[in-house]
């Protein structure tokens, strides 16, 4: 995998996350906060979990293994608050990516989980994991939106590719 391929995955992830948050912005704050029985509650919990995971992995890629989640979902009163926090993570990740050398894609990242277990894997594999993880949870967001009667959205990578073909 190349640095360009990692950049594509992360650019796609940002685009898809933005689409999901725009769709979530169409529901009421009460619906945004409602526990819908998902693995992370509802819309707020799922978005907060996804955001937190993206931040944790970025820190691990930089050589820091956080020992606790970065925030609690209750910090986010609405989707705008989530979006504002995500922008900081996106900007930080973009800066990190711009400093990445082509050979860094294959370097081994050693990290610890929040439970303290040690693991290692190539950077490219971990970036793929983050993109896949975020896609999985966006699927849950789409299901929640349908459950709430909101308009569903498409965040498939092929949709992004059609719009961003070079």
PAMAR-884739 format. One record per atom (N, C-alpha, C): chain; x, y, z negated; atom name. Coordinates in steps of 0.02 Angstrom, whole numbers, always signed. Atoms other than C-alpha are relative to their C-alpha. Layout:
 chain     c1     c2     c3 name
     A      X      Y      Z   CA
...
REM end
This chain:
 chain     c1     c2     c3 name
     A    +42    -59     +0    N
     A     +0     +0     +0   CA
     A    +44    +62     +0    C
     A    -39    -61     -6    N
     A    +60   +175    +40   CA
     A    -28    +56    -45    C
     A    +24    -59    +37    N
     A    +47   +342    -49   CA
     A    -62    +28    +34    C
     A    +59    -25    -37    N
     A    -74   +397    +89   CA
     A    -62    -41    -17    C
     A    +57    +43    +16    N
     A   -185   +247    +49   CA
     A    -26    +15    -71    C
     A    +21    -19    +68    N
     A   -186   +293   -137   CA
     A    -38    +67     +1    C
     A    +32    -66     -5    N
     A   -229   +472    -92   CA
     A    -71     -7    +30    C
     A    +66    +13    -30    N
     A   -373   +409    +17   CA
     A    -49    -26    -52    C
     A    +43    +29    +53    N
     A   -443   +305   -127   CA
     A    -21    +53    -51    C
     A    +16    -51    +51    N
     A   -432   +449   -250   CA
     A    -43    +56    +29    C
     A    +42    -51    -31    N
     A   -504   +576   -127   CA
     A    -72    -26     +8    C
     A    +67    +30     -6    N
     A   -649   +458    -93   CA
     A    -34     -1    -69    C
     A    +28     +3    +68    N
     A   -675   +435   -281   CA
     A    -27    +67    -22    C
     A    +22    -67    +18    N
     A   -685   +622   -308   CA
     A    -64    +18    +38    C
     A    +59    -16    -42    N
     A   -808   +644   -163   CA
     A    -62    -37    -26    C
     A    +57    +40    +22    N
     A   -919   +502   -224   CA
     A    -23    +21    -70    C
     A    +19    -25    +66    N
     A   -915   +563   -405   CA
     A    -39    +65     +5    C
     A    +36    -63     -9    N
     A   -967   +736   -347   CA
     A    -71    -11    +26    C
     A    +67    +16    -26    N
     A  -1112   +664   -247   CA
     A    -45    -26    -56    C
     A    +40    +29    +55    N
     A  -1169   +564   -398   CA
     A    -21    +54    -49    C
     A    +18    -52    +48    N
     A  -1162   +715   -512   CA
     A    -51    +49    +28    C
     A    +52    -43    -31    N
     A  -1261   +821   -388   CA
     A    -68    -33     -4    C
     A    +64    +36     +5    N
     A  -1395   +686   -386   CA
     A    -25     +0    -72    C
     A    +20     +1    +71    N
     A  -1395   +675   -577   CA
     A    -26    +69    -20    C
     A    +23    -68    +17    N
     A  -1418   +864   -584   CA
     A    -73    +12    +18    C
     A    +71     -9    -19    N
     A  -1593   +839   -510   CA
     A    -47    -26    -54    C
     A    +44    +25    +53    N
     A  -1658   +753   -667   CA
     A     +2    +48    -60    C
     A     +2    -44    +58    N
     A  -1706   +839   -829   CA
     A    +57    -17    -49    C
     A    -51    +12    +51    N
     A  -1583   +857   -973   CA
     A    -21    -59    -44    C
     A    +24    +56    +41    N
     A  -1692   +737  -1073   CA
     A    +13    -67    +35    C
     A    -13    +62    -37    N
     A  -1678   +606   -935   CA
     A    +75    -13     +5    C
     A    -72     +7     -2    N
     A  -1491   +639   -922   CA
     A    +26    -32    -64    C
     A    -22    +25    +65    N
     A  -1473   +600  -1108   CA
     A    -33    -66    -20    C
     A    +40    +59    +19    N
     A  -1598   +456  -1113   CA
     A    +40    -65     +5    C
     A    -31    +66     -1    N
     A  -1534   +282  -1158   CA
     A    -44    -45    +43    C
     A    +37    +41    -46    N
     A  -1588   +172  -1014   CA
     A    +19    -74     -5    C
     A    -17    +70    +12    N
     A  -1515    +11  -1083   CA
     A    +58    -26    +42    C
     A    -58    +21    -39    N
     A  -1361     +8   -972   CA
     A    +60    -16    -45    C
     A    -60    +18    +39    N
     A  -1188    -47  -1026   CA
     A    +28    +60    -38    C
     A    -21    -61    +36    N
     A  -1155   +134  -1078   CA
     A    -60    +45    -11    C
     A    +61    -38    +14    N
     A  -1333   +188  -1114   CA
     A    -36    +20    +63    C
     A    +34    -25    -59    N
     A  -1394   +295   -972   CA
     A    +48    +42    +42    C
     A    -40    -41    -45    N
     A  -1333   +430   -854   CA
     A    +58    +34    -36    C
     A    -54    -35    +36    N
     A  -1235   +532   -982   CA
     A    +54    -48    -23    C
     A    -50    +47    +25    N
     A  -1151   +382  -1061   CA
     A    +41    -32    +55    C
     A    -35    +31    -56    N
     A  -1108   +304   -894   CA
     A    +49    +49    +32    C
     A    -45    -50    -28    N
     A  -1035   +465   -824   CA
     A    +58    +14    -48    C
     A    -52    -14    +50    N
     A   -940   +499   -986   CA
     A    +50    -58     -3    C
     A    -44    +58     +0    N
     A   -870   +321   -985   CA
     A    +46     +2    +61    C
     A    -38     +0    -62    N
     A   -814   +336   -803   CA
     A    +52    +55     -1    C
     A    -46    -56     +7    N
     A   -735   +506   -832   CA
     A    +56    -18    -49    C
     A    -50    +19    +50    N
     A   -647   +441   -988   CA
     A    +49    -51    +27    C
     A    -44    +51    -29    N
     A   -579   +290   -895   CA
     A    +47    +31    +51    C
     A    -44    -32    -49    N
     A   -512   +399   -754   CA
     A    +56    +39    -35    C
     A    -50    -37    +38    N
     A   -423   +508   -882   CA
     A    +50    -47    -33    C
     A    -44    +48    +33    N
     A   -353   +360   -980   CA
     A    +50    -30    +50    C
     A    -45    +30    -49    N
     A   -283   +280   -823   CA
     A    +51    +50    +26    C
     A    -48    -51    -21    N
     A   -203   +442   -766   CA
     A    +55     +7    -52    C
     A    -50     -5    +54    N
     A   -117   +455   -934   CA
     A    +47    -61     +2    C
     A    -42    +61     -3    N
     A    -56   +274   -919   CA
     A    +48     +4    +59    C
     A    -44     -6    -59    N
     A    +13   +308   -744   CA
     A    +58    +47    -15    C
     A    -52    -48    +18    N
     A   +112   +451   -821   CA
     A    +44    -26    -56    C
     A    -41    +30    +52    N
     A   +182   +335   -955   CA
     A    -26     +8    -71    C
     A    +30    -10    +66    N
     A    +65   +378  -1099   CA
     A    -60    -47     -6    C
     A    +57    +45    +11    N
     A    -54   +247  -1170   CA
     A    -42    +27    -57    C
     A    +43    -25    +53    N
     A   -195   +333  -1264   CA
     A    -24    -57    -46    C
     A    +21    +52    +48    N
     A   -249   +240  -1421   CA
     A    -74     +6    -19    C
     A    +72     -8    +13    N
     A   -428   +306  -1426   CA
     A    -32    +34    +60    C
     A    +35    -33    -55    N
     A   -561   +365  -1304   CA
     A     +9    +76     -6    C
     A    -14    -72     +1    N
     A   -537   +548  -1255   CA
     A    -56    +43    -28    C
     A    +56    -40    +24    N
     A   -711   +607  -1306   CA
     A    -61    -45    -11    C
     A    +64    +34    +12    N
     A   -886   +558  -1358   CA
     A    -51    +29    +49    C
     A    +50    -24    -49    N
     A  -1032   +569  -1236   CA
     A    -41    +57    -27    C
     A    +40    -53    +30    N
     A  -1122   +683  -1359   CA
     A    +29    +70    +13    C
     A    -31    -64    -17    N
     A   -998   +820  -1310   CA
     A    -31    +31    +63    C
     A    +26    -24    -64    N
     A  -1089   +834  -1144   CA
     A    -75    +13     -5    C
     A    +71    -17     +7    N
     A  -1254   +927  -1162   CA
     A    -38     -9    +64    C
     A    +32     +8    -66    N
     A  -1288   +914   -975   CA
     A    +52    -21    +51    C
     A    -46    +23    -52    N
     A  -1212   +858   -811   CA
     A    +51    +53    +19    C
     A    -47    -54    -14    N
     A  -1131  +1029   -787   CA
     A    +61     -6    -46    C
     A    -55     +9    +47    N
     A  -1026   +998   -943   CA
     A    +45    -58    +20    C
     A    -39    +57    -25    N
     A   -972   +829   -873   CA
     A    +42    +23    +60    C
     A    -34    -22    -60    N
     A   -928   +909   -707   CA
     A    +59    +45    -15    C
     A    -55    -46    +18    N
     A   -823  +1045   -789   CA
     A    +60    -39    -28    C
     A    -54    +40    +28    N
     A   -722   +917   -887   CA
     A    +33    -43    +54    C
     A    -27    +42    -53    N
     A   -702   +806   -734   CA
     A    +46    +40    +46    C
     A    -41    -43    -43    N
     A   -633   +952   -634   CA
     A    +71     +5    -27    C
     A    -66     -4    +31    N
     A   -489   +966   -757   CA
     A    +40    -65    +14    C
     A    -32    +64    -13    N
     A   -450   +780   -737   CA
     A    +19     -6    +74    C
     A    -14     +3    -72    N
     A   -462   +790   -547   CA
     A    +60    +44    +18    C
     A    -56    -45    -15    N
     A   -344   +939   -540   CA
     A    +66    -28    -26    C
     A    -59    +30    +30    N
     A   -221   +854   -656   CA
     A    +24    -59    +41    C
     A    -17    +59    -40    N
     A   -227   +694   -554   CA
     A    +28    +20    +68    C
     A    -24    -24    -66    N
     A   -203   +790   -390   CA
     A    +72    +25     -7    C
     A    -68    -24    +12    N
     A    -49   +874   -463   CA
     A    +48    -59    -10    C
     A    -41    +60    +10    N
     A    +19   +706   -522   CA
     A    +14    -34    +67    C
     A     -6    +34    -64    N
     A    -13   +630   -350   CA
     A    +47    +37    +47    C
     A    -44    -39    -45    N
     A    +75   +772   -259   CA
     A    +73    -10    -17    C
     A    -69    +11    +21    N
     A   +232   +736   -360   CA
     A    +23    -72     +9    C
     A    -16    +71     -8    N
     A   +226   +549   -324   CA
     A    +43    -11    +62    C
     A    -42    +17    -58    N
     A   +364   +482   -211   CA
     A    -28    -63    +32    C
     A    +26    +58    -37    N
     A   +324   +352    -78   CA
     A    +16    -66    -35    C
     A    -20    +62    +33    N
     A   +420   +216   -173   CA
     A    -35    -10    -67    C
     A    +34     +5    +65    N
     A   +326   +254   -335   CA
     A    -62    -43     +2    C
     A    +62    +38     -8    N
     A   +173   +166   -266   CA
     A     +9    -72    -23    C
     A    -14    +69    +18    N
     A   +256     -2   -298   CA
     A    +29     -8    -70    C
     A    -32     +7    +65    N
     A   +330    +37   -468   CA
     A    -48    -32    -51    C
     A    +38    +34    +52    N
     A   +274    -63   -619   CA
     A    -18    +49    -54    C
     A    +25    -42    +55    N
     A   +167    +28   -745   CA
     A    -10    -45    -60    C
     A     +9    +35    +63    N
     A   +179    -35   -923   CA
     A    -46    +42    -44    C
     A    +49    -38    +39    N
     A    +34    +15  -1033   CA
     A    -31    -44    -54    C
     A    +38    +35    +52    N
     A    -69    -32  -1185   CA
     A    -73    +20     +7    C
     A    +71    -14     +2    N
     A   -256    -47  -1194   CA
     A    -16    +40    -62    C
     A    +20    -35    +60    N
     A   -354    +51  -1322   CA
     A     +5    -44    -62    C
     A     -7    +48    +55    N
     A   -345   -107  -1429   CA
     A    +73    -16    -15    C
     A    -71     +9    +13    N
     A   -155   -104  -1418   CA
     A    +33    -58    +37    C
     A    -29    +55    -39    N
     A   -130   -252  -1299   CA
     A    +44    +28    +56    C
     A    -47    -23    -51    N
     A    +19   -231  -1183   CA
     A    -11    -38    +66    C
     A     +6    +28    -67    N
     A     +4   -259   -995   CA
     A    +46    +38    +47    C
     A    -36    -35    -52    N
     A    +94   -213   -836   CA
     A    -27    -21    +68    C
     A    +23    +13    -68    N
     A    +48   -201   -653   CA
     A    +28    +54    +46    C
     A    -23    -52    -46    N
     A   +102   -108   -496   CA
     A    -49    +58     +3    C
     A    +42    -60     -2    N
     A    +38    +69   -483   CA
     A    -56     -6    +51    C
     A    +51     +3    -52    N
     A    -54    +36   -319   CA
     A    -59    -42    -22    C
     A    +53    +44    +24    N
     A   -153   -104   -402   CA
     A    -45    +36    -51    C
     A    +37    -36    +51    N
     A   -204     +7   -547   CA
     A    -42    +56    +30    C
     A    +40    -52    -34    N
     A   -261   +147   -432   CA
     A    -60    -33    +34    C
     A    +57    +36    -29    N
     A   -368    +20   -338   CA
     A    -50    -17    -54    C
     A    +46    +16    +55    N
     A   -440    -35   -505   CA
     A    -42    +60    -19    C
     A    +37    -60    +21    N
     A   -488   +143   -552   CA
     A    -54    +17    +52    C
     A    +49    -15    -52    N
     A   -573   +173   -384   CA
     A    -57    -50     -3    C
     A    +51    +52     +4    N
     A   -666     +7   -400   CA
     A    -43     +9    -62    C
     A    +37    -10    +63    N
     A   -715    +40   -581   CA
     A    -50    +57     +6    C
     A    +45    -57     -9    N
     A   -787   +209   -537   CA
     A    -57    -16    +48    C
     A    +52    +21    -47    N
     A   -881   +134   -390   CA
     A    -53    -42    -35    C
     A    +45    +44    +38    N
     A   -957     +2   -504   CA
     A    -49    +42    -41    C
     A    +43    -40    +44    N
     A  -1022   +132   -626   CA
     A    -43    +50    +39    C
     A    +44    -42    -41    N
     A  -1086   +247   -488   CA
     A    -60    -41    +24    C
     A    +56    +44    -17    N
     A  -1192    +98   -435   CA
     A    -52     -1    -56    C
     A    +46     -3    +57    N
     A  -1266    +98   -610   CA
     A    -37    +67     -1    C
     A    +32    -66     -2    N
     A  -1299   +285   -594   CA
     A    -56     +1    +52    C
     A    +51     +3    -52    N
     A  -1394   +254   -432   CA
     A    -61    -39    -24    C
     A    +56    +39    +27    N
     A  -1499   +120   -517   CA
     A    -39    +40    -51    C
     A    +34    -42    +50    N
     A  -1538   +239   -661   CA
     A    -42    +54    +34    C
     A    +37    -52    -36    N
     A  -1589   +376   -539   CA
     A    -64    -29    +30    C
     A    +60    +33    -28    N
     A  -1708   +255   -452   CA
     A    -51    -13    -55    C
     A    +43    +15    +57    N
     A  -1778   +203   -621   CA
     A    -37    +63    -23    C
     A    +29    -64    +21    N
     A  -1811   +386   -661   CA
     A    -42    +33    +55    C
     A    +39    -27    -55    N
     A  -1895   +416   -492   CA
     A    +36    +53    +40    C
     A    -40    -49    -37    N
     A  -1755   +526   -426   CA
     A    +23    -30    +67    C
     A    -23    +21    -66    N
     A  -1690   +518   -249   CA
     A    +67    -36     -6    C
     A    -64    +35     +2    N
     A  -1554   +386   -230   CA
     A    +50    +31    +49    C
     A    -52    -27    -43    N
     A  -1390   +425   -144   CA
     A    +45    -55    +25    C
     A    -49    +47    -28    N
     A  -1260   +338    -38   CA
     A    +70    +26    -16    C
     A    -70    -18    +15    N
     A  -1080   +341   -101   CA
     A    +48    -52    +27    C
     A    -43    +51    -29    N
     A  -1011   +200     +5   CA
     A    +61    +32    +32    C
     A    -62    -26    -28    N
     A   -832   +223    +62   CA
     A     -7    +11    +76    C
     A     +8     -9    -72    N
     A   -885   +200   +243   CA
     A    -36    +66    +16    C
     A    +33    -65    -10    N
     A   -998   +354   +225   CA
     A    +52    +55     -6    C
     A    -55    -49     +8    N
     A   -848   +453   +161   CA
     A    +45     -1    +61    C
     A    -44     +6    -58    N
     A   -740   +386   +303   CA
     A    -30    +34    +62    C
     A    +32    -31    -58    N
     A   -867   +442   +433   CA
     A     +4    +77     -3    C
     A     -2    -73     +8    N
     A   -865   +619   +362   CA
     A    +71    +27     +0    C
     A    -68    -24    +10    N
     A   -677   +629   +335   CA
     A    +51    -32    +48    C
     A    -44    +32    -49    N
     A   -606   +539   +486   CA
     A    +52    +51    +25    C
     A    -54    -46    -22    N
     A   -439   +614   +535   CA
     A    +20    -14    +71    C
REM end
